Amino acid sequence: MRKDKEKVLDEVWTEDRVREFLDVQPPKGINADFHKLEKAYQSMRADDFEIFVGMFLEAGHDINATNAAGKTVLSYVLEHRNSTEFADVLKRNGAK
């Protein structure tokens, strides 16, 4: 693996770093709220994701936004066997 492509484990995420995901822009034709949640799920640890979800909702975003196939981020997360903590965060915050 190239030095610039090494996976970073246990990286410390500041509140500002978590908040940056509110500004993530989707590709054309993708629901912006779904995209933000999906990217946060793919990038963050569960604790940081929980902080993000609070910020996401506070900013007025839709936790039940869907992708083009009609799937919510919760339904996407539930497809992964090691995602229980993430699914719990979403459910506690109104995801269906």
BELZIPE-V58643 format. One record per run of one state. SS is the DSSP state (~ for helix, > for strand, _ for the rest). FROM is the first residue (numbers start at 0). TO is the last residue. If there is no record, write none. Layout:
ss from to
SS FROM TO
SS FROM TO
This chain:
ss from to
_ 0 1
~ 2 4
_ 5 13
~ 14 22
_ 23 30
~ 31 42
_ 43 44
~ 45 57
_ 58 64
> 65 65
_ 66 70
> 71 71
~ 72 76
_ 77 82
~ 83 91
_ 92 95
